[in-house]
Structures are given as C-alpha cells and as structure tokens.
Amino acid sequence: MKKIFAILILIFCIFGLFAKSEPKMYVSVEEAILKEKPSFFSKSANSVFYGEEVIVLDTKGSWKKVQLTGNSSVFGWISESSLTKKKILVSESKVTASADEIALAGKGFNAEIEAEYKKQGTTNYDAVDKLEEKSVSFENSLDFMLDGKLENQAVDGEE
C-alpha cells in the first residue's frame, strides 16, 4: 500500500513538472482598462496597474485575455501594447523599465511600431501628448458609434 501511494505521488510530481503553465506578462502602462471583449469600444471590466503580473488566458489578434495573478476576479481583454514579457519591479523610487519604454507603452506603442518610427527619423510626439489630455466617456463613444451605424463592429467586439 505504501509503495502504491509513493508511486502515485511520484506520478503527480512528474505531471506537475511537465504541465503547461499560462505565460505571465506584466502591465507596462500606468493604468490599463480591461475590456469585456477584445475591442477598444467594449465595456470596461476591470483595471490593472503598472508592474502588475497577469496570466495570459487567450489571444485574439492584438488582444490578450488576462487574469491578475493571485486574484481570479480581475480579468478581461487588454491590448498587447500595454503588456511586456519583461518583469517590472516597482519600488518607491526605482523601476526596471526605462523612461523611453514607459513613454512608448503609454502611447500604445509596441516594439514593432517603435522600430517603424525610428526608421522615419525624427518624430514629434507633441500631438500625441495633446491628444492624451483629452478623454471621451464610454457613453459618448457609444452614442457616436450608434449614430454612425457602427454598432455591429463596436458592440459585438468584432475587429
């Protein structure tokens, strides 16, 4: 009986070593709004903050369905440009991401977009900074979509 028990424990340990774990990523923007569906126009589900670790549950195009590590009640869809595979350590005065990485992530840039802009030479981000100062409520966005007969793409979360 003890041998059978020991063999069962060994089998569970072996399966545990080879079990596929979900990939972990880190939030690379100050605050990201998780969406109910993979669409910018989808309703907000939750928020995650800079440096928080998430588990990737699913991928659709440039969207990732994530769950906050350690809190299964916080989940939703997020643009992959707001995530990084690089672990971000946050302390009172120091972070592991560079200022350029933080600025680009805040503007929604990923590595591919950044590389494309670098090829073009000088880039002025003043217009982007000015645009970031503006905000539109979800209700106003929904009214705009419905007035423009965009409800199928936006409300259903189609891309």
N, CA and C atoms as an extended XYZ file, in Angstrom:
477
Properties=species:S:1:pos:R:3:atomname:S:1:resname:S:1:resid:I:1 pbc="F F F"
N         0.814       -1.190        0.000 N   MET     1
C         0.000        0.000        0.000 CA  MET     1
C         0.865        1.265        0.000 C   MET     1
N         1.947        1.257        0.784 N   LYS     2
C         2.836        2.408        0.832 CA  LYS     2
C         3.530        2.620       -0.517 C   LYS     2
N         3.856        1.508       -1.181 N   LYS     3
C         4.511        1.616       -2.488 CA  LYS     3
C         3.570        2.239       -3.510 C   LYS     3
N         2.315        1.859       -3.492 N   ILE     4
C         1.329        2.411       -4.429 CA  ILE     4
C         1.158        3.905       -4.164 C   ILE     4
N         1.073        4.260       -2.901 N   PHE     5
C         0.936        5.658       -2.526 CA  PHE     5
C         2.155        6.465       -2.992 C   PHE     5
N         3.345        5.930       -2.808 N   ALA     6
C         4.577        6.599       -3.228 CA  ALA     6
C         4.621        6.746       -4.743 C   ALA     6
N         4.180        5.727       -5.469 N   ILE     7
C         4.167        5.783       -6.940 CA  ILE     7
C         3.182        6.849       -7.414 C   ILE     7
N         2.016        6.927       -6.781 N   LEU     8
C         1.030        7.940       -7.153 CA  LEU     8
C         1.568        9.351       -6.922 C   LEU     8
N         2.245        9.555       -5.809 N   ILE     9
C         2.836       10.867       -5.534 CA  ILE     9
C         3.887       11.198       -6.582 C   ILE     9
N         4.716       10.238       -6.941 N   LEU    10
C         5.739       10.435       -7.963 CA  LEU    10
C         5.107       10.791       -9.304 C   LEU    10
N         4.026       10.107       -9.668 N   ILE    11
C         3.351       10.393      -10.945 CA  ILE    11
C         2.800       11.820      -10.944 C   ILE    11
N         2.157       12.248       -9.860 N   PHE    12
C         1.620       13.607       -9.781 CA  PHE    12
C         2.730       14.650       -9.871 C   PHE    12
N         3.869       14.378       -9.264 N   CYS    13
C         5.004       15.301       -9.332 CA  CYS    13
C         5.529       15.421      -10.749 C   CYS    13
N         5.621       14.300      -11.441 N   ILE    14
C         6.113       14.314      -12.824 CA  ILE    14
C         5.158       15.089      -13.716 C   ILE    14
N         3.847       14.844      -13.583 N   PHE    15
C         2.870       15.582      -14.370 CA  PHE    15
C         2.942       17.076      -14.046 C   PHE    15
N         3.170       17.411      -12.810 N   GLY    16
C         3.285       18.810      -12.410 CA  GLY    16
C         4.466       19.500      -13.068 C   GLY    16
N         5.565       18.779      -13.246 N   LEU    17
C         6.747       19.347      -13.901 CA  LEU    17
C         6.517       19.631      -15.369 C   LEU    17
N         5.732       18.776      -16.032 N   PHE    18
C         5.523       18.902      -17.464 CA  PHE    18
C         4.223       19.602      -17.835 C   PHE    18
N         3.435       19.985      -16.861 N   ALA    19
C         2.179       20.675      -17.142 CA  ALA    19
C         2.476       22.032      -17.765 C   ALA    19
N         1.699       22.374      -18.764 N   LYS    20
C         1.881       23.651      -19.438 CA  LYS    20
C         1.280       24.758      -18.573 C   LYS    20
N         2.089       25.747      -18.275 N   SER    21
C         1.580       26.866      -17.488 CA  SER    21
C         1.298       28.045      -18.430 C   SER    21
N         0.332       28.850      -18.026 N   GLU    22
C        -0.007       30.009      -18.835 CA  GLU    22
C         1.145       30.999      -18.789 C   GLU    22
N         1.411       31.682      -19.912 N   PRO    23
C         2.502       32.667      -19.917 CA  PRO    23
C         2.156       33.863      -19.045 C   PRO    23
N         3.147       34.335      -18.326 N   LYS    24
C         2.972       35.504      -17.468 CA  LYS    24
C         3.511       36.729      -18.188 C   LYS    24
N         2.820       37.851      -18.018 N   MET    25
C         3.261       39.115      -18.576 CA  MET    25
C         3.054       40.183      -17.506 C   MET    25
N         3.509       41.394      -17.813 N   TYR    26
C         3.451       42.481      -16.854 CA  TYR    26
C         2.847       43.714      -17.514 C   TYR    26
N         2.071       44.460      -16.748 N   VAL    27
C         1.438       45.672      -17.246 CA  VAL    27
C         2.509       46.748      -17.396 C   VAL    27
N         2.616       47.327      -18.598 N   SER    28
C         3.688       48.281      -18.873 CA  SER    28
C         3.187       49.722      -19.004 C   SER    28
N         1.949       49.977      -18.619 N   VAL    29
C         1.402       51.327      -18.632 CA  VAL    29
C         0.916       51.670      -17.226 C   VAL    29
N         0.744       52.953      -16.955 N   GLU    30
C         0.359       53.384      -15.606 CA  GLU    30
C        -0.931       52.712      -15.153 C   GLU    30
N        -1.949       52.729      -16.011 N   GLU    31
C        -3.217       52.055      -15.726 CA  GLU    31
C        -3.784       51.571      -17.041 C   GLU    31
N        -4.268       50.341      -17.052 N   ALA    32
C        -4.906       49.788      -18.244 CA  ALA    32
C        -6.307       49.334      -17.872 C   ALA    32
N        -7.255       49.697      -18.714 N   ILE    33
C        -8.638       49.287      -18.506 CA  ILE    33
C        -8.841       47.962      -19.235 C   ILE    33
N        -9.209       46.947      -18.485 N   LEU    34
C        -9.528       45.658      -19.093 CA  LEU    34
C       -10.931       45.730      -19.662 C   LEU    34
N       -11.124       45.163      -20.845 N   LYS    35
C       -12.405       45.207      -21.540 CA  LYS    35
C       -13.105       43.858      -21.455 C   LYS    35
N       -14.445       43.878      -21.588 N   GLU    36
C       -15.217       42.635      -21.573 CA  GLU    36
C       -14.986       41.813      -22.834 C   GLU    36
N       -14.722       42.502      -23.948 N   LYS    37
C       -14.482       41.847      -25.237 CA  LYS    37
C       -13.223       42.449      -25.853 C   LYS    37
N       -12.614       41.781      -26.825 N   PRO    38
C       -11.382       42.299      -27.444 CA  PRO    38
C       -11.654       43.440      -28.426 C   PRO    38
N       -12.052       44.584      -27.887 N   SER    39
C       -12.356       45.769      -28.694 CA  SER    39
C       -12.183       47.004      -27.822 C   SER    39
N       -11.629       48.071      -28.394 N   PHE    40
C       -11.477       49.309      -27.643 CA  PHE    40
C       -12.836       49.874      -27.237 C   PHE    40
N       -13.887       49.540      -27.985 N   PHE    41
C       -15.205       50.091      -27.719 CA  PHE    41
C       -16.044       49.202      -26.810 C   PHE    41
N       -15.478       48.125      -26.325 N   SER    42
C       -16.187       47.237      -25.415 CA  SER    42
C       -16.279       47.884      -24.035 C   SER    42
N       -17.246       47.447      -23.249 N   LYS    43
C       -17.408       47.979      -21.898 CA  LYS    43
C       -16.202       47.611      -21.032 C   LYS    43
N       -15.912       48.473      -20.079 N   SER    44
C       -14.809       48.237      -19.147 CA  SER    44
C       -15.183       47.133      -18.167 C   SER    44
N       -14.207       46.281      -17.869 N   ALA    45
C       -14.434       45.178      -16.932 CA  ALA    45
C       -13.697       45.416      -15.615 C   ALA    45
N       -12.417       45.768      -15.688 N   ASN    46
C       -11.559       45.957      -14.520 CA  ASN    46
C       -10.412       46.881      -14.898 C   ASN    46
N        -9.544       47.141      -13.947 N   SER    47
C        -8.326       47.905      -14.197 CA  SER    47
C        -7.134       47.133      -13.663 C   SER    47
N        -6.008       47.285      -14.335 N   VAL    48
C        -4.730       46.769      -13.838 CA  VAL    48
C        -3.733       47.916      -13.900 C   VAL    48
N        -2.670       47.802      -13.113 N   PHE    49
C        -1.758       48.927      -12.956 CA  PHE    49
C        -0.313       48.518      -13.247 C   PHE    49
N         0.489       49.536      -13.492 N   TYR    50
C         1.882       49.364      -13.875 CA  TYR    50
C         2.608       48.359      -12.986 C   TYR    50
N         3.248       47.398      -13.631 N   GLY    51
C         4.067       46.416      -12.928 CA  GLY    51
C         3.324       45.183      -12.463 C   GLY    51
N         1.979       45.194      -12.511 N   GLU    52
C         1.234       44.034      -12.029 CA  GLU    52
C         1.429       42.843      -12.975 C   GLU    52
N         1.508       41.665      -12.387 N   GLU    53
C         1.700       40.434      -13.141 CA  GLU    53
C         0.336       39.860      -13.523 C   GLU    53
N         0.216       39.477      -14.794 N   VAL    54
C        -1.022       38.869      -15.280 CA  VAL    54
C        -0.701       37.549      -15.969 C   VAL    54
N        -1.700       36.695      -16.033 N   ILE    55
C        -1.584       35.426      -16.747 CA  ILE    55
C        -2.388       35.553      -18.037 C   ILE    55
N        -1.790       35.198      -19.151 N   VAL    56
C        -2.478       35.269      -20.443 CA  VAL    56
C        -3.320       34.007      -20.613 C   VAL    56
N        -4.633       34.211      -20.775 N   LEU    57
C        -5.573       33.101      -20.909 CA  LEU    57
C        -5.915       32.800      -22.362 C   LEU    57
N        -5.900       33.844      -23.210 N   ASP    58
C        -6.315       33.683      -24.607 CA  ASP    58
C        -5.749       34.841      -25.406 C   ASP    58
N        -5.663       34.675      -26.720 N   THR    59
C        -5.191       35.733      -27.613 CA  THR    59
C        -6.105       35.797      -28.824 C   THR    59
N        -6.494       37.026      -29.193 N   LYS    60
C        -7.267       37.278      -30.418 CA  LYS    60
C        -6.650       38.485      -31.091 C   LYS    60
N        -5.928       38.259      -32.174 N   GLY    61
C        -5.259       39.359      -32.858 CA  GLY    61
C        -4.270       40.034      -31.934 C   GLY    61
N        -4.428       41.340      -31.761 N   SER    62
C        -3.520       42.095      -30.890 CA  SER    62
C        -4.071       42.248      -29.475 C   SER    62
N        -5.076       41.444      -29.140 N   TRP    63
C        -5.683       41.483      -27.804 CA  TRP    63
C        -5.336       40.226      -27.027 C   TRP    63
N        -5.164       40.389      -25.736 N   LYS    64
C        -4.898       39.250      -24.859 CA  LYS    64
C        -5.918       39.255      -23.722 C   LYS    64
N        -6.501       38.083      -23.468 N   LYS    65
C        -7.379       37.944      -22.313 CA  LYS    65
C        -6.478       37.574      -21.148 C   LYS    65
N        -6.515       38.389      -20.093 N   VAL    66
C        -5.611       38.196      -18.968 CA  VAL    66
C        -6.382       38.106      -17.657 C   VAL    66
N        -5.695       37.545      -16.679 N   GLN    67
C        -6.212       37.448      -15.318 CA  GLN    67
C        -5.089       37.895      -14.393 C   GLN    67
N        -5.435       38.729      -13.439 N   LEU    68
C        -4.443       39.208      -12.489 CA  LEU    68
C        -3.938       38.043      -11.655 C   LEU    68
N        -2.633       37.878      -11.576 N   THR    69
C        -2.051       36.803      -10.783 CA  THR    69
C        -2.475       36.967       -9.331 C   THR    69
N        -2.995       35.903       -8.765 N   GLY    70
C        -3.385       35.939       -7.365 CA  GLY    70
C        -4.774       36.482       -7.096 C   GLY    70
N        -5.485       36.963       -8.139 N   ASN    71
C        -6.843       37.466       -7.939 CA  ASN    71
C        -7.685       37.097       -9.158 C   ASN    71
N        -8.314       35.943       -9.110 N   SER    72
C        -9.054       35.433      -10.262 CA  SER    72
C       -10.275       36.275      -10.609 C   SER    72
N       -10.682       37.198       -9.723 N   SER    73
C       -11.848       38.027      -10.028 CA  SER    73
C       -11.497       39.208      -10.939 C   SER    73
N       -10.206       39.486      -11.125 N   VAL    74
C        -9.778       40.584      -12.000 CA  VAL    74
C        -9.286       39.975      -13.309 C   VAL    74
N       -10.116       40.111      -14.376 N   PHE    75
C        -9.754       39.575      -15.682 CA  PHE    75
C       -10.443       40.390      -16.766 C   PHE    75
N        -9.956       40.243      -17.984 N   GLY    76
C       -10.549       40.936      -19.127 CA  GLY    76
C        -9.561       40.981      -20.277 C   GLY    76
N        -9.945       41.691      -21.328 N   TRP    77
C        -9.125       41.809      -22.534 CA  TRP    77
C        -8.321       43.100      -22.491 C   TRP    77
N        -7.064       43.012      -22.942 N   ILE    78
C        -6.159       44.157      -22.942 CA  ILE    78
C        -5.347       44.134      -24.236 C   ILE    78
N        -5.047       45.317      -24.754 N   SER    79
C        -4.193       45.405      -25.938 CA  SER    79
C        -2.787       44.938      -25.575 C   SER    79
N        -2.184       44.137      -26.457 N   GLU    80
C        -0.851       43.615      -26.147 CA  GLU    80
C         0.193       44.726      -26.039 C   GLU    80
N        -0.107       45.908      -26.576 N   SER    81
C         0.852       47.014      -26.464 CA  SER    81
C         0.960       47.537      -25.033 C   SER    81
N         0.032       47.134      -24.164 N   SER    82
C         0.078       47.544      -22.754 CA  SER    82
C         0.747       46.506      -21.866 C   SER    82
N         1.323       45.480      -22.491 N   LEU    83
C         1.957       44.391      -21.743 CA  LEU    83
C         3.397       44.209      -22.184 C   LEU    83
N         4.190       43.610      -21.310 N   THR    84
C         5.560       43.249      -21.648 CA  THR    84
C         5.885       41.907      -20.991 C   THR    84
N         6.795       41.172      -21.612 N   LYS    85
C         7.253       39.918      -21.014 CA  LYS    85
C         8.315       40.183      -19.955 C   LYS    85
N         8.922       41.369      -20.032 N   LYS    86
C         9.983       41.747      -19.101 CA  LYS    86
C         9.382       42.048      -17.733 C   LYS    86
N         9.886       41.392      -16.706 N   LYS    87
C         9.389       41.612      -15.357 CA  LYS    87
C         9.699       43.037      -14.925 C   LYS    87
N         8.688       43.695      -14.426 N   ILE    88
C         8.831       45.078      -13.970 CA  ILE    88
C         8.785       45.079      -12.452 C   ILE    88
N         9.842       45.552      -11.853 N   LEU    89
C         9.899       45.654      -10.403 CA  LEU    89
C         9.614       47.094      -10.020 C   LEU    89
N         8.641       47.295       -9.183 N   VAL    90
C         8.259       48.638       -8.775 CA  VAL    90
C         8.624       48.828       -7.312 C   VAL    90
N         9.370       49.881       -7.057 N   SER    91
C         9.651       50.269       -5.674 CA  SER    91
C         9.322       51.747       -5.556 C   SER    91
N         9.573       52.331       -4.414 N   GLU    92
C         9.217       53.735       -4.225 CA  GLU    92
C         9.959       54.660       -5.175 C   GLU    92
N        11.190       54.334       -5.530 N   SER    93
C        11.961       55.269       -6.335 CA  SER    93
C        12.565       54.656       -7.595 C   SER    93
N        12.345       53.368       -7.829 N   LYS    94
C        13.051       52.741       -8.938 CA  LYS    94
C        12.146       51.743       -9.655 C   LYS    94
N        12.229       51.745      -10.989 N   VAL    95
C        11.541       50.746      -11.802 CA  VAL    95
C        12.564       50.138      -12.742 C   VAL    95
N        12.259       48.949      -13.267 N   THR    96
C        13.213       48.290      -14.151 CA  THR    96
C        13.025       48.666      -15.611 C   THR    96
N        11.921       49.319      -15.953 N   ALA    97
C        11.716       49.757      -17.329 CA  ALA    97
C        12.355       51.134      -17.502 C   ALA    97
N        12.870       51.393      -18.718 N   SER    98
C        13.473       52.690      -18.977 CA  SER    98
C        12.382       53.737      -19.185 C   SER    98
N        12.762       55.000      -19.105 N   ALA    99
C        11.799       56.085      -19.330 CA  ALA    99
C        11.228       56.009      -20.744 C   ALA    99
N        12.063       55.650      -21.716 N   ASP   100
C        11.589       55.522      -23.100 CA  ASP   100
C        10.561       54.394      -23.230 C   ASP   100
N        10.811       53.268      -22.560 N   GLU   101
C         9.857       52.155      -22.606 CA  GLU   101
C         8.521       52.548      -22.003 C   GLU   101
N         8.567       53.260      -20.893 N   ILE   102
C         7.336       53.693      -20.236 CA  ILE   102
C         6.586       54.679      -21.117 C   ILE   102
N         7.298       55.640      -21.703 N   ALA   103
C         6.651       56.640      -22.558 CA  ALA   103
C         6.023       55.997      -23.786 C   ALA   103
N         6.744       55.097      -24.425 N   LEU   104
C         6.209       54.440      -25.621 CA  LEU   104
C         5.024       53.552      -25.276 C   LEU   104
N         5.099       52.825      -24.173 N   ALA   105
C         3.984       51.973      -23.772 CA  ALA   105
C         2.759       52.822      -23.463 C   ALA   105
N         2.973       53.977      -22.849 N   GLY   106
C         1.869       54.878      -22.537 CA  GLY   106
C         1.203       55.424      -23.779 C   GLY   106
N         1.932       55.503      -24.855 N   LYS   107
C         1.377       55.970      -26.117 CA  LYS   107
C         0.813       54.806      -26.944 C   LYS   107
N         0.841       53.594      -26.386 N   GLY   108
C         0.283       52.448      -27.089 CA  GLY   108
C         1.237       51.831      -28.101 C   GLY   108
N         2.521       52.140      -28.008 N   PHE   109
C         3.485       51.612      -28.959 CA  PHE   109
C         4.022       50.272      -28.482 C   PHE   109
N         4.200       49.361      -29.431 N   ASN   110
C         4.912       48.126      -29.125 CA  ASN   110
C         6.256       48.198      -29.848 C   ASN   110
N         7.052       47.166      -29.752 N   ALA   111
C         8.404       47.188      -30.333 CA  ALA   111
C         8.374       47.377      -31.851 C   ALA   111
N         7.405       46.774      -32.534 N   GLU   112
C         7.323       46.895      -33.995 CA  GLU   112
C         7.013       48.327      -34.421 C   GLU   112
N         6.058       48.952      -33.743 N   ILE   113
C         5.692       50.325      -34.087 CA  ILE   113
C         6.854       51.264      -33.786 C   ILE   113
N         7.513       51.055      -32.660 N   GLU   114
C         8.661       51.884      -32.300 CA  GLU   114
C         9.752       51.779      -33.374 C   GLU   114
N        10.034       50.578      -33.824 N   ALA   115
C        11.069       50.382      -34.853 CA  ALA   115
C        10.704       51.105      -36.146 C   ALA   115
N         9.435       51.061      -36.520 N   GLU   116
C         8.981       51.727      -37.745 CA  GLU   116
C         9.167       53.241      -37.643 C   GLU   116
N         8.836       53.814      -36.484 N   TYR   117
C         9.018       55.251      -36.299 CA  TYR   117
C        10.490       55.635      -36.277 C   TYR   117
N        11.341       54.772      -35.737 N   LYS   118
C        12.772       55.071      -35.719 CA  LYS   118
C        13.339       55.127      -37.136 C   LYS   118
N        12.803       54.292      -38.036 N   LYS   119
C        13.252       54.304      -39.435 CA  LYS   119
C        12.961       55.649      -40.097 C   LYS   119
N        11.872       56.289      -39.695 N   GLN   120
C        11.442       57.535      -40.324 CA  GLN   120
C        12.258       58.736      -39.878 C   GLN   120
N        13.080       58.570      -38.864 N   GLY   121
C        13.906       59.678      -38.401 CA  GLY   121
C        13.292       60.390      -37.221 C   GLY   121
N        13.161       61.700      -37.339 N   THR   122
C        12.658       62.485      -36.210 CA  THR   122
C        11.143       62.344      -36.105 C   THR   122
N        10.691       62.226      -34.895 N   THR   123
C         9.261       62.110      -34.628 CA  THR   123
C         8.902       63.078      -33.519 C   THR   123
N         7.838       63.846      -33.744 N   ASN   124
C         7.385       64.814      -32.764 CA  ASN   124
C         6.154       64.243      -32.068 C   ASN   124
N         6.237       64.063      -30.766 N   TYR   125
C         5.142       63.471      -30.009 CA  TYR   125
C         4.221       64.524      -29.385 C   TYR   125
N         4.405       65.808      -29.718 N   ASP   126
C         3.575       66.857      -29.125 CA  ASP   126
C         2.092       66.618      -29.399 C   ASP   126
N         1.758       66.229      -30.628 N   ALA   127
C         0.351       65.994      -30.978 CA  ALA   127
C        -0.213       64.815      -30.184 C   ALA   127
N         0.600       63.777      -29.994 N   VAL   128
C         0.160       62.620      -29.217 CA  VAL   128
C        -0.067       63.035      -27.762 C   VAL   128
N         0.860       63.818      -27.214 N   ASP   129
C         0.718       64.274      -25.829 CA  ASP   129
C        -0.545       65.118      -25.658 C   ASP   129
N        -0.824       65.983      -26.631 N   LYS   130
C        -2.020       66.819      -26.556 CA  LYS   130
C        -3.285       65.967      -26.643 C   LYS   130
N        -3.264       64.973      -27.516 N   LEU   131
C        -4.414       64.074      -27.669 CA  LEU   131
C        -4.660       63.274      -26.391 C   LEU   131
N        -3.588       62.876      -25.716 N   GLU   132
C        -3.725       62.102      -24.483 CA  GLU   132
C        -4.394       62.887      -23.360 C   GLU   132
N        -4.378       64.213      -23.455 N   GLU   133
C        -5.009       65.049      -22.441 CA  GLU   133
C        -6.533       64.994      -22.528 C   GLU   133
N        -7.052       64.599      -23.671 N   LYS   134
C        -8.494       64.548      -23.886 CA  LYS   134
C        -9.028       63.176      -23.506 C   LYS   134
N       -10.282       63.157      -23.064 N   SER   135
C       -10.916       61.880      -22.779 CA  SER   135
C       -12.378       61.949      -23.215 C   SER   135
N       -12.904       60.807      -23.577 N   VAL   136
C       -14.288       60.692      -24.017 CA  VAL   136
C       -14.926       59.582      -23.203 C   VAL   136
N       -16.090       59.849      -22.669 N   SER   137
C       -16.764       58.841      -21.844 CA  SER   137
C       -17.224       57.677      -22.713 C   SER   137
N       -17.420       56.539      -22.083 N   PHE   138
C       -17.915       55.369      -22.807 CA  PHE   138
C       -19.275       55.670      -23.432 C   PHE   138
N       -20.133       56.379      -22.692 N   GLU   139
C       -21.467       56.697      -23.194 CA  GLU   139
C       -21.393       57.552      -24.459 C   GLU   139
N       -20.503       58.577      -24.465 N   ASN   140
C       -20.339       59.411      -25.658 CA  ASN   140
C       -19.785       58.601      -26.827 C   ASN   140
N       -18.859       57.704      -26.542 N   SER   141
C       -18.310       56.851      -27.600 CA  SER   141
C       -19.392       55.953      -28.176 C   SER   141
N       -20.225       55.392      -27.310 N   LEU   142
C       -21.298       54.510      -27.765 CA  LEU   142
C       -22.306       55.285      -28.605 C   LEU   142
N       -22.675       56.508      -28.176 N   ASP   143
C       -23.582       57.347      -28.966 CA  ASP   143
C       -22.993       57.610      -30.349 C   ASP   143
N       -21.697       57.927      -30.395 N   PHE   144
C       -21.020       58.178      -31.669 CA  PHE   144
C       -21.087       56.952      -32.575 C   PHE   144
N       -20.826       55.774      -32.005 N   MET   145
C       -20.846       54.540      -32.805 CA  MET   145
C       -22.242       54.238      -33.325 C   MET   145
N       -23.231       54.421      -32.470 N   LEU   146
C       -24.605       54.135      -32.878 CA  LEU   146
C       -25.088       55.129      -33.932 C   LEU   146
N       -24.746       56.413      -33.775 N   ASP   147
C       -25.105       57.421      -34.776 CA  ASP   147
C       -24.475       57.112      -36.128 C   ASP   147
N       -23.268       56.569      -36.102 N   GLY   148
C       -22.570       56.223      -37.341 CA  GLY   148
C       -22.846       54.812      -37.814 C   GLY   148
N       -23.814       54.148      -37.173 N   LYS   149
C       -24.204       52.774      -37.509 CA  LYS   149
C       -23.015       51.813      -37.421 C   LYS   149
N       -22.217       51.994      -36.371 N   LEU   150
C       -21.053       51.144      -36.143 CA  LEU   150
C       -21.336       50.082      -35.092 C   LEU   150
N       -22.608       49.891      -34.723 N   GLU   151
C       -22.926       49.036      -33.591 CA  GLU   151
C       -22.458       47.590      -33.755 C   GLU   151
N       -22.478       47.022      -34.956 N   ASN   152
C       -22.071       45.616      -35.115 CA  ASN   152
C       -20.601       45.423      -34.772 C   ASN   152
N       -19.732       46.284      -35.289 N   GLN   153
C       -18.310       46.131      -35.009 CA  GLN   153
C       -17.977       46.465      -33.568 C   GLN   153
N       -18.549       47.530      -33.050 N   ALA   154
C       -18.145       48.001      -31.734 CA  ALA   154
C       -18.814       47.258      -30.607 C   ALA   154
N       -20.096       47.091      -30.673 N   VAL   155
C       -20.809       46.486      -29.564 CA  VAL   155
C       -20.535       44.995      -29.477 C   VAL   155
N       -20.404       44.333      -30.612 N   ASP   156
C       -20.143       42.898      -30.596 CA  ASP   156
C       -18.674       42.569      -30.406 C   ASP   156
N       -17.801       43.571      -30.440 N   GLY   157
C       -16.380       43.338      -30.216 CA  GLY   157
C       -15.660       42.774      -31.424 C   GLY   157
N       -16.243       42.931      -32.608 N   GLU   158
C       -15.581       42.434      -33.814 CA  GLU   158
C       -14.484       43.392      -34.208 C   GLU   158
N       -13.449       42.862      -34.835 N   GLU   159
C       -12.351       43.724      -35.295 CA  GLU   159
C       -12.417       43.895      -36.782 C   GLU   159
